[in-house]
């Protein structure tokens, strides 16, 4: 795995703090080198300010450690399940950011109320089901990943069009083609969740954005004829 990708993982993990997404060590970022099939992930419980490339743990897609002396994030098996099934993604972020976590704990999807949300997520951010007792007992983190993949299959969602999910009773996961993109999606998710709550405080009857505006805003940024930003 190249050192540049590992540095991107370190930088994204540190940015969880500066972006206000995490408290204590409530979050982690990983990235995959698709050519080698190896994943670099934050070690469990290591403070973000102390994190360096040398701290990262590199695992294969089966979870076997191939480089690193520390224990990988406790969420590693969830990340790996996403990489195995969402083959176009390059990085995964997990946080317990307050507003998105509130939606998760409430078991509520995050509807698209406006164009800010539409720029990042093509429709309602879904909720994955609560895990069953036997799943938690047998292999909790793997089952968490399975529940995410299962929900996307049920809804027929494209992971690149909907790069986020809310886990019932838990918290959000986001992903993207790079560590920075996955981090940006985590920031956007938190801000959209916060704005949704504020919107409903002002107008409890506020409804989802019309489909034609949703499509326009998402496509102008992510579609084949996208014209947002510079070429």
C-alpha positions as CSV (number, residue, x, y, z in Angstrom):
1,X,0.0,0.0,0.0
2,X,1.4,3.4,-1.0
3,X,2.4,5.9,1.7
4,X,0.3,8.7,0.1
5,X,-2.9,6.8,0.6
6,X,-2.0,6.1,4.2
7,X,-1.2,9.8,4.8
8,X,-4.7,10.6,3.4
9,X,-6.2,8.2,6.0
10,X,-4.2,10.0,8.8
11,X,-5.3,13.4,7.6
12,X,-8.9,12.4,7.3
13,X,-8.9,10.9,10.8
14,X,-7.4,14.1,12.2
15,X,-10.0,16.2,10.4
16,X,-12.8,14.4,12.2
17,X,-11.8,16.5,15.2
18,X,-11.3,19.8,13.5
19,X,-14.6,19.5,11.6
20,X,-16.4,18.9,14.9
21,X,-17.6,15.4,14.0
22,X,-16.1,13.5,16.9
23,X,-15.7,13.7,20.6
24,X,-13.1,11.5,22.4
25,X,-12.3,8.7,20.0
26,X,-15.8,8.3,18.6
27,X,-15.0,7.8,14.9
28,X,-12.6,6.3,12.4
29,X,-11.6,6.5,8.7
30,X,-10.2,3.8,6.4
31,X,-9.2,3.6,2.8
32,X,-8.6,0.8,0.4
33,X,-6.0,0.2,-2.2
34,X,-8.1,-1.7,-4.8
35,X,-5.0,-2.9,-6.7
36,X,-3.6,-4.8,-3.7
37,X,-6.9,-5.3,-1.8
38,X,-5.4,-3.9,1.3
39,X,-7.2,-1.5,3.7
40,X,-5.5,1.1,6.0
41,X,-7.5,1.9,9.1
42,X,-7.2,3.9,12.4
43,X,-6.0,1.8,15.3
44,X,-8.5,1.3,18.1
45,X,-8.6,4.0,20.8
46,X,-5.5,6.0,19.7
47,X,-6.0,9.7,20.2
48,X,-6.3,11.6,16.9
49,X,-3.7,14.2,17.8
50,X,-1.1,11.4,18.2
51,X,-1.9,9.6,15.0
52,X,0.8,9.0,12.4
53,X,1.2,6.8,9.4
54,X,3.2,4.4,11.5
55,X,0.2,3.9,13.8
56,X,-2.1,2.8,11.0
57,X,-3.1,-0.9,10.7
58,X,-3.2,-2.5,7.3
59,X,-5.5,-5.5,6.8
60,X,-6.6,-7.6,3.9
61,X,-10.3,-7.9,2.9
62,X,-10.6,-10.9,5.2
63,X,-9.4,-8.9,8.2
64,X,-6.0,-10.4,8.6
65,X,-3.4,-7.8,9.7
66,X,-0.6,-7.5,7.2
67,X,1.1,-4.5,8.7
68,X,1.0,-2.7,12.0
69,X,1.6,-3.4,15.7
70,X,-1.6,-2.1,17.1
71,X,-5.1,-3.4,17.2
72,X,-7.3,-2.1,14.3
73,X,-10.5,-0.1,14.9
74,X,-13.2,-2.2,16.5
75,X,-15.3,-1.2,13.5
76,X,-12.9,-2.8,11.0
77,X,-15.2,-5.7,10.0
78,X,-18.0,-3.2,9.1
79,X,-15.6,-1.3,6.9
80,X,-14.5,-4.5,5.2
81,X,-18.0,-5.6,4.5
82,X,-18.7,-2.3,2.7
83,X,-15.5,-2.6,0.7
84,X,-16.4,-6.2,-0.4
85,X,-19.9,-5.2,-1.5
86,X,-19.6,-1.6,-2.6
87,X,-16.8,-2.1,-5.1
88,X,-16.7,1.5,-6.4
89,X,-15.9,3.1,-3.1
90,X,-12.4,3.9,-1.9
91,X,-12.9,5.0,1.7
92,X,-15.2,4.7,4.7
93,X,-15.9,7.1,7.6
94,X,-17.8,6.2,10.8
95,X,-18.7,8.9,13.4
96,X,-21.1,9.6,16.2
97,X,-21.7,13.2,15.1
98,X,-24.6,14.5,17.2
99,X,-27.4,15.4,14.7
100,X,-26.9,12.4,12.4
101,X,-26.7,10.1,15.4
102,X,-29.9,11.6,16.8
103,X,-31.7,10.5,13.6
104,X,-30.0,7.1,13.9
105,X,-31.1,6.7,17.5
106,X,-34.6,7.8,16.6
107,X,-34.7,5.3,13.8
108,X,-35.7,8.0,11.3
109,X,-34.4,8.4,7.7
110,X,-33.2,11.8,6.8
111,X,-35.4,13.2,4.1
112,X,-34.1,15.6,1.4
113,X,-35.7,18.9,2.4
114,X,-33.6,21.1,0.2
115,X,-30.9,21.6,-2.3
116,X,-28.0,21.4,0.2
117,X,-28.9,17.8,0.9
118,X,-29.6,17.1,-2.8
119,X,-26.0,18.2,-3.7
120,X,-24.7,15.3,-1.7
121,X,-27.3,12.6,-1.2
122,X,-29.8,11.6,-3.9
123,X,-32.9,11.4,-1.8
124,X,-33.6,10.3,1.8
125,X,-30.7,8.9,3.7
126,X,-32.0,5.5,4.8
127,X,-31.9,3.7,8.2
128,X,-30.5,0.2,8.5
129,X,-32.5,-2.1,10.8
130,X,-31.6,-2.8,14.4
131,X,-29.4,-5.9,14.8
132,X,-30.9,-9.1,16.3
133,X,-29.6,-10.5,19.6
134,X,-28.0,-13.5,17.9
135,X,-26.2,-11.2,15.4
136,X,-24.7,-9.1,18.2
137,X,-23.6,-12.2,20.1
138,X,-22.1,-13.9,17.1
139,X,-20.2,-11.2,15.2
140,X,-21.5,-7.7,15.9
141,X,-19.3,-5.6,13.6
142,X,-19.7,-7.9,10.7
143,X,-23.5,-8.0,11.2
144,X,-23.5,-4.2,11.2
145,X,-21.9,-4.2,7.7
146,X,-24.3,-6.9,6.5
147,X,-27.3,-4.8,7.7
148,X,-26.1,-1.8,5.7
149,X,-25.5,-3.8,2.5
150,X,-28.9,-5.6,3.0
151,X,-30.7,-2.2,3.3
152,X,-29.1,-0.9,0.1
153,X,-30.1,-4.1,-1.8
154,X,-33.7,-3.8,-0.4
155,X,-34.0,-0.2,-1.7
156,X,-32.0,-0.7,-4.9
157,X,-29.7,2.2,-4.0
158,X,-26.4,3.1,-5.7
159,X,-23.8,3.6,-3.0
160,X,-22.2,6.5,-5.0
161,X,-25.5,8.3,-5.3
162,X,-26.3,7.6,-1.6
163,X,-23.0,7.6,0.2
164,X,-24.4,7.4,3.7
165,X,-26.6,5.4,6.0
166,X,-28.0,5.7,9.5
167,X,-27.8,2.7,11.8
168,X,-30.8,2.3,14.1
169,X,-29.8,2.7,17.8
170,X,-26.2,3.4,16.6
171,X,-24.8,6.1,14.3
172,X,-23.9,7.0,10.7
173,X,-21.5,5.6,8.2
174,X,-20.4,7.4,5.1
175,X,-18.1,6.6,2.2
176,X,-16.7,7.9,-1.0
177,X,-14.1,7.4,-3.8
178,X,-11.4,8.9,-1.5
179,X,-10.8,9.6,2.1
180,X,-11.5,13.2,1.6
181,X,-14.7,12.5,-0.3
182,X,-15.9,10.2,2.5
183,X,-15.1,12.8,5.1
184,X,-16.9,15.5,3.1
185,X,-20.0,13.3,3.0
186,X,-19.8,12.8,6.7
187,X,-19.6,16.6,7.2
188,X,-22.5,17.1,4.8
189,X,-24.6,14.5,6.5
190,X,-24.2,16.1,9.9
191,X,-25.0,19.6,8.5
192,X,-28.1,18.3,6.6
193,X,-29.3,16.5,9.7
194,X,-28.9,19.7,11.8
195,X,-30.7,21.8,9.1
196,X,-33.5,19.3,8.9
197,X,-34.2,19.7,12.7
198,X,-34.1,23.5,12.4
199,X,-36.4,23.4,9.4
200,X,-39.0,21.4,11.2
201,X,-38.7,23.7,14.2
202,X,-39.7,26.6,11.9
203,X,-42.2,24.6,10.0
204,X,-43.3,21.2,11.3
205,X,-45.1,20.6,8.0
206,X,-42.0,21.1,5.8
207,X,-42.0,18.4,3.1
208,X,-39.4,16.7,1.0
209,X,-37.9,18.6,-2.0
210,X,-39.8,18.1,-5.3
211,X,-38.2,15.3,-7.4
212,X,-37.3,17.6,-10.3
213,X,-35.3,19.9,-8.1
214,X,-33.6,17.0,-6.3
215,X,-32.6,15.5,-9.7
216,X,-31.3,18.8,-11.1
217,X,-29.1,19.6,-8.1
218,X,-27.7,16.1,-7.8
219,X,-27.0,15.7,-11.5
220,X,-25.4,19.1,-12.0
221,X,-22.8,18.0,-9.4
222,X,-22.5,14.3,-10.0
223,X,-24.1,13.4,-13.3
224,X,-22.5,12.6,-16.7
225,X,-23.0,16.3,-17.7
226,X,-22.1,17.8,-14.4
227,X,-21.1,21.4,-14.5
228,X,-20.5,22.3,-10.9
229,X,-16.9,23.3,-10.1
230,X,-14.0,23.4,-12.6
231,X,-13.1,20.9,-15.3
